[in-house]
Amino acid sequence: MQKSYFSIPLSLPFHIVALNATFYFFIPETYGNGLEGIIYYNLAWFLTTHSTNFYATVRRQVFTIKEKSFFTLFVLYGMAFFASFTFFGFKDYSPLYLIAVYAFFCAQILILRMFFHWARKIYLSNTVNNTKVIVVGWDKNLKKVRAIFDNPEHEYEYVGFFDNKTSKSPTYLGPIEDCYKYIFENDISEVFCIASSLSKEEIKSLMQIADNSFKRIRIIPDNKEMFSRAMSIELYGTVPVLNLRASPLELEYANFVKRVFDIVFSIGVILFVLSWLVPVVYILQKFDSKGPLFFKQKRDGVNKKTFLCYKFRSMTETNESDSKMATKGDMRITRLGKILRKTSIDELPQFLNVLRGDMSVVGPRPHMQLHTEEFQSTVDKYLVRHFLKPGITGLAQIKGYRGEIIDKSDIVNRVRYDIFYMEKWSFKLDLRIIYLTVFNALSGEEKAY
């Protein structure tokens, strides 16, 4: 995730304020006859900026001021602006006056864009970059690749390159076989591979290591026929780069939409459900068993960052809480706990984690740390799921892979669905998972114990 996460989206509300303030003060009739005008002008702005990709949201898009982009935007929005006076019958303004108002609005947008461009450039130049990258392989394209890292807009810190051909370059780090050890010892986050310099076996080996060690790998492709389900070609200027683990959630606007939904949804649950459910569960627990209201456990979140996961306590307190998963007929589960777990009510306090930003409503389920340590060394691609925030529910859960892990196929299939979710995320998919989670909880689930 870029450290300048809000630098681009932050310009949007300033533009909206400029739009509404200009039209309100200079053409007040458009805002004085109900909500139609307000909705029309703001919706038209969102549609035209989206269609022209005015708000660049991914790392490879450079936040610049392009004449063609502005011209296209101003022409399209201008058509919507002037057409509104025909649609709504506003007749109190002369054409020259309206042209002057629209020109004034366009000038504000241009000035604001220049300001944010300048401010973002200053911010990036003074920000220490922690996204350390190396290049594996060398050919004539290495100089072009270096241009990716030298541009502060892309927020990379280039360390050097590995290649079997020795080089006098100060950034030469050694032969390719040494790169594996170097990646781990120097906290390298991303690896760029020049495919033309590598054999298919070397690329497969790097892919395997990256997927199982929580590293990102990007390939500058040639014709070595390396394909994966989630790969995408990304253009850094004119240099094509093959991303083998692409996800829609790499887009800033997608993360923004998901986070806004998480906040709104969790606040709703906290206010309308937990506000009365917490005292009810507390009272029932006092009659049922001794112990605290909440069970708190350290779990690994996005980027393997540790957080405290909250649940309603459903078991008696023992020394096995952080080492043994609940099993069918588990004697540790209390009478009240059986009801809480069967209905998944015990998971509801995790909406506090969602509001805090530790979790999302939908995502891979977080595991206790002991199991994370076990699975990352025994389950292929297990760590890939930690590129996302963990969720209260997820695709694997609605597909039947929740709760106790009896066979190795249970965790293998859970990881498979988690990776599929990461690669195919959409807001519609999140809503479907939430709906099916509620439906399954009400109808009863076989592994809910």
C-alpha positions in Angstrom: 0.0 0.0 0.0 1.3 3.4 -0.9 2.1 5.8 2.0 0.5 8.6 0.0 -2.8 6.7 0.2 -5.0 9.7 0.5 -3.0 12.2 -1.6 -5.0 11.6 -4.7 -8.5 10.9 -3.3 -8.1 14.0 -1.0 -8.4 16.3 -4.0 -11.9 15.0 -4.8 -13.7 16.7 -1.9 -11.9 20.0 -2.7 -13.2 19.8 -6.3 -16.7 19.1 -5.0 -16.6 22.1 -2.7 -15.4 24.3 -5.6 -18.1 23.0 -7.9 -21.0 23.5 -5.4 -19.7 26.9 -4.1 -19.3 28.3 -7.6 -22.7 27.3 -8.8 -24.4 28.3 -5.6 -23.0 31.8 -5.5 -23.0 32.6 -9.3 -26.1 30.7 -10.6 -28.2 30.3 -7.4 -31.4 29.5 -9.4 -29.9 26.1 -10.1 -29.7 25.3 -6.4 -32.9 27.1 -5.3 -35.5 24.9 -6.8 -35.1 21.6 -4.9 -32.4 18.9 -5.0 -32.5 18.2 -8.7 -29.8 20.6 -9.6 -27.5 19.6 -6.8 -27.8 15.9 -7.6 -27.4 16.5 -11.3 -24.2 18.6 -11.2 -22.5 16.4 -8.6 -23.5 13.1 -10.3 -22.4 14.4 -13.6 -19.0 15.3 -12.1 -18.5 11.8 -10.7 -19.5 10.2 -14.0 -17.3 12.3 -16.2 -14.2 12.1 -13.9 -14.6 8.3 -13.7 -15.0 7.9 -17.4 -11.9 10.0 -18.1 -9.9 8.4 -15.2 -9.2 11.9 -13.9 -8.4 10.7 -10.4 -5.5 8.3 -10.9 -5.6 5.6 -8.2 -3.0 3.0 -8.8 0.8 3.1 -8.3 1.7 2.9 -11.9 -0.5 5.9 -12.8 1.5 9.1 -12.4 -0.4 12.0 -10.7 0.4 14.6 -13.3 -1.3 17.5 -15.1 -2.1 16.5 -18.7 -3.6 18.9 -21.1 -5.5 16.2 -23.0 -7.1 14.9 -19.8 -8.2 18.3 -18.7 -9.6 19.2 -22.2 -11.6 15.9 -22.4 -13.0 16.4 -18.9 -13.9 20.0 -19.4 -15.6 19.4 -22.7 -17.7 16.4 -21.4 -18.7 18.2 -18.2 -19.3 21.4 -20.0 -21.8 19.6 -22.2 -23.6 18.3 -19.1 -23.4 21.8 -17.5 -24.9 23.7 -20.4 -27.5 21.0 -21.2 -28.9 21.4 -17.6 -30.3 24.9 -18.5 -32.4 23.2 -21.2 -33.4 20.3 -19.0 -34.4 22.3 -16.0 -35.6 25.5 -17.8 -33.2 28.0 -16.1 -33.5 31.1 -18.2 -32.2 33.9 -16.0 -28.6 33.9 -17.3 -27.1 35.0 -20.6 -24.8 32.6 -22.5 -21.8 34.8 -22.0 -22.4 34.9 -18.3 -22.6 31.1 -18.1 -19.5 30.7 -20.1 -17.7 33.0 -17.7 -18.9 31.0 -14.7 -17.9 27.7 -16.2 -14.5 29.1 -17.2 -14.0 30.3 -13.6 -14.9 26.8 -12.3 -12.5 25.2 -14.7 -9.7 27.5 -13.6 -10.3 26.5 -9.9 -10.0 22.8 -10.8 -6.8 23.5 -12.7 -5.3 25.5 -9.8 -6.3 22.9 -7.2 -4.8 20.2 -9.4 -1.6 22.1 -9.6 -1.6 22.6 -5.9 -2.1 18.9 -5.1 0.5 17.9 -7.7 3.0 20.2 -6.0 2.0 19.1 -2.5 2.2 15.4 -3.4 5.6 15.9 -5.0 6.9 17.6 -1.8 5.4 14.9 0.4 7.0 12.1 -1.6 10.4 13.7 -1.7 10.4 14.0 2.1 9.0 10.5 2.8 11.3 7.6 3.7 10.3 4.8 1.4 10.2 1.3 2.9 9.2 -0.6 -0.3 12.6 -2.1 -1.0 13.0 -3.9 -4.3 15.7 -5.8 -6.2 15.9 -6.9 -9.8 16.8 -10.4 -10.8 18.4 -10.7 -14.2 20.0 -8.2 -16.6 19.5 -7.2 -20.2 19.3 -4.0 -22.2 15.9 -3.1 -20.6 17.4 -2.7 -17.1 18.0 1.0 -17.6 14.3 1.4 -18.5 13.4 -0.6 -15.4 15.6 1.7 -13.3 13.4 4.6 -14.4 10.5 3.0 -12.6 12.4 3.1 -9.3 13.9 6.6 -9.8 10.5 8.1 -10.2 9.3 9.1 -6.7 5.7 8.8 -7.9 6.1 5.0 -7.9 7.4 5.0 -4.3 10.1 2.3 -4.6 13.6 2.1 -3.1 15.9 0.3 -5.5 18.6 -1.8 -3.8 20.4 -3.5 -6.8 20.3 -6.4 -9.2 21.4 -10.0 -9.4 22.7 -11.7 -12.6 25.0 -14.6 -13.5 27.0 -12.2 -15.7 29.4 -10.3 -13.4 29.2 -6.5 -13.6 31.2 -3.5 -12.4 28.0 -1.6 -11.7 27.8 -0.3 -8.1 24.3 -1.8 -7.9 25.4 -5.3 -8.9 24.7 -7.6 -5.9 26.0 -11.0 -7.1 24.9 -14.1 -9.0 21.2 -15.1 -9.2 21.7 -18.0 -6.7 22.6 -15.5 -4.0 19.3 -13.5 -4.4 17.2 -16.0 -2.3 19.3 -15.5 0.8 19.6 -11.8 0.2 15.8 -11.3 0.0 15.3 -12.6 3.5 18.3 -11.0 5.1 17.6 -7.5 3.8 13.8 -7.3 4.2 13.1 -7.0 0.4 9.4 -6.4 -0.2 9.2 -6.8 -4.0 11.3 -8.6 -6.6 11.3 -7.6 -10.3 12.5 -10.3 -12.6 13.7 -9.8 -16.2 12.4 -12.9 -17.8 14.7 -12.9 -20.8 17.6 -13.4 -18.4 16.1 -16.3 -16.5 15.2 -19.9 -17.2 11.7 -21.1 -16.7 12.9 -23.1 -13.6 14.5 -20.0 -12.0 11.2 -18.0 -12.5 9.2 -20.8 -11.0 11.5 -21.0 -8.1 11.2 -17.3 -7.4 7.4 -17.5 -7.8 7.3 -20.4 -5.3 9.5 -18.5 -2.8 7.5 -15.3 -3.1 4.1 -17.0 -2.5 5.4 -18.9 0.5 7.4 -16.1 2.1 5.1 -13.1 1.9 6.9 -11.3 -0.9 5.5 -9.8 -4.1 7.0 -10.7 -7.4 6.7 -8.8 -10.7 8.0 -10.1 -14.0 9.1 -8.0 -16.9 8.0 -10.6 -19.5 9.3 -12.1 -22.6 7.9 -15.2 -24.4 8.7 -17.8 -21.7 5.0 -18.7 -21.5 4.6 -18.0 -17.8 0.9 -17.6 -17.0 -1.3 -17.5 -13.9 -5.0 -17.0 -13.2 -4.5 -13.6 -11.6 -1.7 -12.1 -13.7 -2.0 -8.7 -15.3 0.2 -6.5 -17.4 0.9 -3.2 -15.8 2.5 -0.3 -17.7 5.1 1.8 -15.9 5.5 4.5 -18.6 6.3 2.3 -21.6 7.7 -0.6 -19.7 5.3 -3.6 -19.4 5.5 -5.5 -16.1 3.7 -8.8 -15.4 2.0 -8.9 -12.0 1.5 -12.6 -11.1 -0.6 -11.9 -8.0 -2.9 -9.0 -9.1 -5.9 -8.1 -7.1 -8.6 -5.4 -7.5 -7.9 -4.4 -3.9 -4.5 -3.1 -5.1 -6.4 -0.1 -6.4 -6.7 2.7 -3.9 -10.3 3.5 -4.7 -11.3 -0.2 -4.1 -9.6 -0.1 -0.6 -11.3 3.3 0.1 -14.8 1.9 -0.9 -14.2 -1.3 1.2 -13.0 0.7 4.2 -16.0 3.1 4.0 -18.4 0.2 3.9 -16.6 -1.5 6.8 -17.0 1.7 8.9 -20.6 2.3 8.1 -21.6 -1.4 8.5 -19.7 -1.9 11.8 -21.1 1.3 13.3 -24.6 0.0 12.4 -24.0 -3.3 14.1 -22.5 -1.7 17.2 -25.3 0.8 17.6 -28.3 -1.4 16.8 -27.1 -4.9 17.9 -24.1 -4.9 20.2 -25.6 -1.9 22.3 -28.2 -4.2 23.7 -26.7 -7.6 23.1 -23.5 -7.0 25.2 -25.5 -6.5 28.5 -27.7 -9.5 27.7 -24.8 -11.8 27.1 -23.0 -10.4 30.2 -25.9 -11.3 32.4 -26.4 -14.7 30.9 -22.7 -15.5 31.3 -22.8 -14.7 35.0 -25.4 -17.4 35.5 -23.6 -19.8 33.2 -19.8 -19.7 33.9 -17.0 -17.7 35.5 -14.8 -15.6 33.4 -14.7 -12.3 31.4 -17.3 -11.2 28.9 -14.9 -11.1 26.0 -12.3 -13.6 24.8 -9.2 -11.8 23.4 -6.6 -13.6 21.4 -3.5 -12.4 19.4 -3.9 -13.2 15.7 -2.1 -12.2 12.5 -3.7 -9.6 10.3 -2.8 -7.9 7.0 1.0 -8.0 6.3 1.1 -10.4 9.4 0.6 -7.5 11.7 -0.5 -8.8 15.1 -3.8 -7.6 16.6 -6.1 -8.6 19.5 -9.2 -10.3 18.1 -12.4 -10.0 20.2 -15.1 -12.6 20.7 -17.8 -13.3 23.2 -16.3 -15.9 25.6 -17.9 -19.3 24.8 -15.5 -21.6 26.7 -14.2 -22.0 30.2 -10.8 -20.5 30.7 -8.0 -23.0 30.2 -4.3 -23.1 29.3 -5.2 -24.5 25.8 -6.9 -21.3 24.6 -4.0 -20.3 22.3 -3.0 -23.7 21.2 -6.1 -25.9 20.6 -8.9 -25.2 18.2 -12.5 -26.0 19.3 -13.6 -29.4 18.2 -17.0 -31.1 18.0 -18.2 -32.0 21.5 -15.4 -30.0 23.1 -15.9 -30.1 26.9 -14.5 -26.5 27.2 -17.6 -25.0 25.5 -20.1 -23.7 28.0 -23.9 -24.2 27.7 -24.3 -20.5 26.6 -21.2 -20.9 24.4 -22.9 -23.7 22.4 -25.7 -21.2 21.5 -23.3 -18.4 20.7 -21.1 -20.5 18.5 -24.0 -22.3 16.7 -25.5 -18.9 15.7 -22.1 -17.2 15.2 -23.1 -14.6 17.7 -19.8 -15.1 19.4 -18.1 -13.4 16.4 -20.1 -10.1 16.6 -17.6 -8.3 18.9 -15.2 -8.4 16.0 -17.1 -5.5 14.5 -15.0 -3.5 17.1 -11.9 -4.8 15.3 -13.5 -3.7 12.0 -14.1 -0.2 13.2 -10.5 -0.1 14.6 -9.2 -1.1 11.2 -7.7 -4.4 12.3 -10.2 -6.4 10.3 -12.7 -6.1 7.4 -16.3 -7.4 7.3 -15.3 -9.8 4.5 -11.9 -11.3 4.1 -9.8 -14.4 5.1 -10.5 -15.6 8.6 -7.6 -14.9 11.0 -6.0 -17.9 12.6 -4.3 -18.1 16.0 -0.6 -17.4 15.7 0.4 -21.0 16.5 -1.5 -22.2 13.6 -0.2 -19.5 11.3 3.4 -20.6 12.1 2.4 -24.2 11.4 0.5 -23.7 8.1 2.9 -21.3 6.5 5.5 -24.1 6.4 3.1 -26.9 5.5 0.5 -25.4 3.2 1.4 -24.0 -0.2 0.7 -20.3 -0.7 -0.7 -20.0 2.8 0.9 -16.5 3.4 -0.7 -15.0 0.3 -3.9 -14.6 2.2 -2.2 -12.1 4.5 -2.0 -9.6 1.7 -5.6 -8.7 2.8 -7.2 -7.7 6.0 -8.8 -10.6 7.8 -12.6 -10.7 7.8 -15.4 -11.7 10.1 -16.7 -13.9 7.3 -15.2 -14.9 4.0 -15.7 -16.9 0.8 -14.2 -20.0 2.3 -16.6 -19.8 5.2 -19.8 -19.7 3.0 -18.3 -22.6 1.0 -18.2 -24.8 4.1 -14.6 -24.4 5.1 -15.1 -22.8 8.6 -14.2 -23.9 12.1 -12.3 -27.1 12.9 -9.6 -28.3 10.5 -9.9 -32.1 10.4 -8.1 -33.0 7.2 -5.3 -31.1 5.4 -7.8 -30.6 2.5 -9.8 -28.3 4.8 -7.0 -25.8 5.2 -5.8 -26.3 1.6 -9.3 -25.5 0.2 -9.7 -22.6 2.7 -6.5 -21.0 1.3 -7.6 -21.7 -2.2 -10.9 -19.8 -1.7 -9.1 -17.0 0.2 -6.7 -16.4 -2.7 -9.6 -16.6 -5.2 -11.4 -13.9 -3.2 -8.3 -11.7 -3.3 -8.0 -12.1 -7.0 -11.7 -11.7 -7.9 -12.8 -9.2 -5.3 -15.8 -6.9 -6.0 -18.2 -5.0 -3.8 -21.0 -7.2 -5.2 -19.1 -10.3 -4.1 -18.8 -8.8 -0.6 -22.5 -8.2 -0.4 -23.2 -11.8 -1.6 -20.9 -13.3 1.0 -22.5 -11.2 3.8 -26.0 -12.3 2.7 -25.0 -16.0 2.5 -23.3 -15.7 5.9 -26.5 -14.5 7.5 -28.6 -17.1 5.7 -26.3 -19.9 6.8 -26.3 -18.7 10.4 -30.1 -18.6 10.5 -30.5 -22.0 8.8 -27.7 -23.7 10.8 -24.3 -24.8 9.7 -22.8 -28.3 10.2 -19.4 -27.0 11.3 -20.7 -24.3 13.6 -19.7 -25.7 17.0 
